[in-house]
Amino acid sequence: MAATADDTEQQTDAPDAASVPGRRPIGRIAMAVSVLGELLITAGLVLGLFVVYSLWWTNVVADRKADREGEKVRDTWARQDTGPGALNTKNGIGFLHVPSMKNGEVLVEKGTSTDVLNNGVAGYYTDPAKAMLPTTGKTGNFTLAAHRDGHGAKFHNIDKVKVGDPVVFETRDDWYVYKVYDILPETSKYNVKVLSQIPKESGKTKPGHYITLTTCTPVYTSRYRYVVWGELVRVQKVDGKRTLPKELG
């Protein structure tokens, strides 16, 4: 028998009607993957911003603060017409110059705590070993630390320093010129012997006028310590024009 119109419509509609229940919406797994992807993108952006903050913005903030404090030190020096003056400021005791680091002048303050070093300065040790300041004229070790990355990163290029390079410490009255004689690229962060008044790990056995620079290594970590030792070559008086020593010229 020939199919009627109703039969035809029923036959035509049947496949569609039967197929509707078979169409599945987006599955739970697909939705979870989509949500996870969005979370990962967000996390990546947050992490990226944190890296920018840690490695760039903290440098900007610390450098600005260090510059302001450095200006206060120099203003204080300029107002002192008599007396020793080298330590007569609460803002810092002087400036460190290491040409091979290419970081300009670095303000030196008391202490090596995070609160101090985060200000974009180098700090001299008071603990676990006390630094001997060159202004005392006594033999000993002028031990310093600074950040290698973030917060000014004043010792970021410490690995560029070579044996024979000059290290100069500037006070109101004098330039203390040191010469690098030994480098320890990696040691335990618990190795306080590198801060000894006679730095025997650098090969010295007798009292002298030494300087020690320390920072974290490898870069962007704090696993080990990088150490540079120098020995005083001469002390040059500061003249009225604050003429730079030849090592900084």
N, C-alpha and C positions, 0 to 999 in steps of 0.2 A: 504494500500500500504506500501511496505517496504520503510524504510527511506533511502535516498541517502546519499552518503558520505558528500555531502555539507550540507544536513539537519543535519547530525550527528554533524558535526563541528559547525554548527550554534547553535545547542542545547547545545553542550558542552561549547562553548564559552559564551553563553548568561549569565549564572549565574555569571561568572567572570566579564563580562563586566558590568553587572548590579550592582555588589558589589563594584566596584571601587569607584563610587561616594559616597558610604556609609561609607568608611573608613575616620575617622576624625583625623587630626593631633593633637599634644599636645595642649590642650585647653589653653586659656588665664589664667584661674584660676590656672592651674598646673604650668604654667610658673611663675606666680606671687608668688606662694608658694615657688618655687625653689629659686627665687631671694631673697625673704624675709628670707629664711633659711640661705642663704649665708651671707646676711647682719647681721643677728643675730649672726652667728658664728664669723664674723669679729668684731662686737661690743663686743662680749664676750671676745675675745682676747685682744682688746684694753682696756677693763675694767680691765681684769686681769693684764695687764702690768701696768696700772695706780695704782692698789692696791699694786703691788710689789714695784713700785716707791715710793708710799706714805708711806708704812709701813716698807720697808726694806732699799731701796737705800737712802732715805733721812736720815735715821739713820746712815748709813755708812758715808755719806758726813759730817753730823753734828758732829759725833764722831771724825772724823779725824781733823776737824777744831778746835774743843774744845781741843783735845789733844795738838795741836800745840800752841794754846793760853795758855793752862795750863803750858806747858814747858817754855814759855816766862815769865810767872809769877814767876815760881820757879827760873829761871835764874836771874831775876831781884832781887829777895830776896837774892840769893846767893852773888850778887855783892854789896849789901848794908851792910856795916859793922857797921854803926852807924845810929842813928835816928830811929823813929818809924817804917817806912817802910811798914806798913800793907796795906796802900792805895796808896802807891807810884808806881802805875802802871796803864796804861790805858787799859791793857788787862784783868783785873779782880781784885777782891779784896780779894779773898781767895777761899777755897774749902769746900763744904758741904759733910759730911759723914753721911749716914743713913744706918747702917748695915742691918736692916731688909728689906730694899729695894733691897739689893744685886746689887747695880748699881755702886759700886766703888766710887771714888771721883768725885764730880760735881763742875766744875768751876762756881763761882758766879760773875756776872757782873751787871752793873748798868742798871736798866730799865726792864720793862716787855712787851715791844712791841714785835710784831711778828718778826721783824728784829733781835732783840736780842735773843729771845728764840729759833728761828730757827737755831741758831749756836750751839745747843746741850748743852746749859748751863741753870743754874737757874738764874733768875734775881730778884733783890730786887726792891720793889715798890717805885716809885717816884710820882705816880698818880694812883688813886684818893686820896690815903693816903700815906704819906711819911714814909718809913721805918726808924726806929732808929737803926743805925749800932751799933753792940756791942762794936766796937773799940772806940766809943766815951765815954764809961763808964757811959752814962746816962741811966736812966730808960726808957723803951719804948718797942716797938714791932718790932722785926726784921722780916719783912714780905717778903716772897719769892714766886715765881711762876716758874713753868717749864711745858713743854709739857708732856702729858700722853701717846701719841702715835705719831709716826713720829718725824723727826727732833731731834733724840737723845732719845726721850721718857724717860727723866731722872726721871720723877715721875710716871712711868708706874705701879710700884708695891707699890704705896702709900697705897693701901688697905691692904698690909701686915704689915703695921706699927701698933703696939699695944700700949695701955697705959702702961707706964713704960719703953718703949724702949728709948735708947739714940739717940740723934741727936747732931752731933759735927760740929762746924764751925772752920776751920783752917785758921789762918793768918800767917804772917811771924813770929810773936813774941809769939802768944798765941793760945791755944786750948780752945774754948768756949764750954763747955759740958752742954747740955740741957737734960731734961727728959720729955718725952711726958706725958701730964696729961689729955688731952681731945681730942676727935675726932668728927668731924661733917661730916658724910658720904655724905650728900647732902644738898645743899642750893642754893638759887638763885644766878646766876652769877652777879646780881645787888646788892647783899648784901655786901656792903662795910664795914659794922659794924664789920665783922670778922677781919678786918685789923686795928681796933682801937688800940691806944697805950695801953689802958687797955682793953683787949678782954673780955668784959662783957658776950658775948654769950658763953664763955667757963667757966663762973662762977667766974671769977676774978673781984674784986672790988677795988683793990689797985694797985698803980704803982709797977712795977717790971721789971725784965729783961726777956722778952718773945721772942719766935720765932714762926712764923706761916708759914706753908707750904700749898700752894694752887695749885690746878690743876683741869682740867676738869673731869667730870663724867657724865654718865657712860663712860667706856672706848670706844674709837673710836667715841665719840660725844663731843659736847661742850655745852650741854643743861644746866648742873648744875655745881656746884663747890664742890670739896672735900677739907676739911680743917683739918689740924693737928696742934695742939697747944703744945708747950713745954715751960718749964721754966728753967732758968739757974740754974745749980747745983753748978758749980765751974768754975774757970778759971785756966788753967794749963799753966805755962810758957813753951815755946819751948826750949829744950836743944840743945846742939851742934850736937847731932845725930838725932834730930827730932824724939825722942822716942814717939811712939803712946800712947795716954792715954789708960787706961785699957779697956775702953769701945770699943776700936777699935782693941785691941790686939787679 
